[in-house]
Amino acid sequence: MMKQSKFMLFASLFEKKPIKGKEQSVDSSLEEEDEYRKLEYFWNECQPSSTEDLNIWAKTLQKIEKEGSAVEERKPTKYNIHFKSSVWIRLASLAAVVLIILVITLNIEGSQRDDLRKIAGTFNMNTDASEEPDDVTLIISEEKKIELKNDAKVSYANDNNVINVDQQQVGVSDAKVEYNQIIVPKGKRSQVILADKSRIWINSGTKVIYPCSFKGKYREIFVEGEAYLEVAKDAQRPFIVNTNGFEVQVLGTSFNVSAYRGSALSSIVLVEGSVEVKDGNKQRVTMIPNEMVSIGEVNGVAQLKGKKTVNAEEYISWIDGVLMMNGETLKDVLVKIGRYYGKTMICDTGVEQNVLYGKLFLNNQCEMVMKALESITLIKFEMRGDSIFVNGK
Amino acid sequence: MDIGNIDIKKIKQGEQVAFKTLVDLYSSSLFRYAIGFVRTKEIAEEVVSDVFLDVWLSREKLSEVRNIKAWLFTLTHNKAISYCRKTKGNNDTISIEDVIDYQIGYILPPDYQIISKEEIIKINKIIAMLPPKCKMVFTLAKIEQLPYKEIAEILNISVKTINIHIAKALEIISKALKKESGYR
C-alpha cells in the first residue's frame, strides 16, 4: 500500500499541467531518490524514435478536393477571382490574326516525365548576353518568333488552343505542339497564363519554357531567371518548376523563384500553399508560407543552403514595379535595378555595403530611381550610355 | 495553449493555409497515437487525414470546440477504434477492450548515462506488456504530454483511474530497473 501511494504521487508529479501547481517534493531515502531521478528522466527525456515523413497534409488535401467538388464550389483564392474574370474578357474579345504552324515535336509519353532541362538545351538558351534580344520574344518554333512589347500578357486557352497576346489572338496551337519559350530581356517584364490557368509573372533577364497544353501526370515548366507563379490547383497533376540546378514541386500555390544563371544564390519564396524543393543531390525540403529556401552551387551541383522566415511580400513586390529594401546592401539593390532597366552598374566598393531601407518605385525612368537612391544614401551617380557609375559623395 | 498561431477564424472562412498550419501542428502527434491502434503507416495516415477531413467539413463549428488538441485526439481515438472493429470482424460477444490492442513506439533515451542500453530494452519490453488501456493513457500522458483531465475526456475514464494507470506503469518500470542493478 505504501508503494502504491508513492507511485501515485509520482504519477501526479509527472502530469503536464497547463499552469504549474505548487512545487511538491518527495521525502524519501537516498535509494528512492535515485529511483525517482531515473523515472523522472525516463518520463521527461526519453521519447519514441521520431516518425518518418508523413503524407497527411497531401492526403487530407486530396480528400478535401474530392469532397469539395461534390459538395460545394471550391473557393478560389483572391488571385483566382481576378484572373478568371480577365480571361473571360480576353476570350470574349478574340480577333483572329495569324495562324502559326508549330513544328517542334518532342514525343511525350502521357505518363512519363520529360527532361525539361534537356528540352531547354534544344532551345539554344543563349548564355551570351550580347545575343539577348532587345524585346520580349515569344518563340513558338525555330521560324516563328514574335516580338512583344514590354509587360505583354501571353495566354494559352485550354479548350480551343488559342494563343493570345494582350487580348489579341496571335496563333492557334496545333495538337502536336509541345513547348514554347518566352525570353524577357533586361529592362522588360512579361506575364504568361498557361493552359491550366496558372499564371507566371516573369522578371527581367529571364527565360521560361512551358508546354502549350499540359498532358500526362505532371505539369512542368523550366525557368532561368526570376518568376513569380500562381499555380492553379490540381491535386492530381503536380506542377513542377525546373531550373538548371533544382526543382520545385507544387500542388497549388503562389511562390517566387529566383534562379539567375551566374548568380551565386538562387532562392524560392513561398507566398501561399505548400511546395517541395529538390536540389541537385535529390535532397528535399518542404516549405510553408513566408519561408525562403536558398540554394547555392557546390562543384557545379545545386545544393540546399538553408531556410528562413521572411516577409514574402517583399520578394514579390517587383510584379507591381516596387523594390522593397529592408536592410539590403546598395550592391544588391543596384544589381536588381540594373536588371530591371537593362543597365550595367559599376559601384565604388567604398559604398556598396551601405544598408538601405524603404520602397523604390520602379515604373519611373531609371534616372528618377537613381535620384531617389541619391536622396536616401550618400552616393552620386553618373549615367554613360547603358552604364551607371555609382560613387560615394 | 500551444495553438498560438492558428487562426480559427480564418479556418472557418475556408482558408486552406490557416488549416494547413493546424494540420502540420498536430499531424505527427495524432499519427503516433493512431499507429498504436492500426500498426501500419499507410492506415494511420488514412485515419489521421480522415480526422482532418472531418475537421475541415465541420470547420464552421470550430470555435465551439473548447480544447482543439483533446478534441483531435478524441476523433483520432474513435476513428482508429472503428477501423480496428471493422477489420476484426463483427464478433458481438467480444467487447472492444478485448479486441483492441495498443502498441507504443520504441522509446529511446538521448544518451545512456542515466538509463543504460540494457535498462531501456527492458523498459520497452515491460511497457509492451501493459494492458491496452494503460498503454493508451501512458502514450497520451508521457509522449503527448496531455493534462490528465484531457486524457480523461478522450478515453472517457476518470482522472483517478488515469493516476492509477500511470502509477502502475511507473511501479513496474521502477521494479525492472531495480532488478537490473540487483542481478548484474
Interface residues (C-beta under 8 A of the other chain):
Chain A: K3 Q4 F7 M8 F10 A11 S12 F14 E15 K16 K17 P18 E35 R37 K38 L39 Y41 F42 W43 E45 C46 Q47 P48 S49 T51 E52 L54 N55 I56 W57 K59 T60 L61 K63 I64 E67 V71 K75 E272 G273 S274 I288 P289
Chain B: M1 G14 Q16 V17 K20 T21 V23 D24 S27 S28 F31 R32 K41 E45 E46 V48 S49 D50 F52 L53 W56 L57 I104 G105 Y106 I107 L108 P109 P110 I114 I115 I120 I123 A141 K142 I143 Q145 L146 P147 Y148 I162 N163 I164 I166 A167 K168 L170 E171 I173 S174 L177 K178
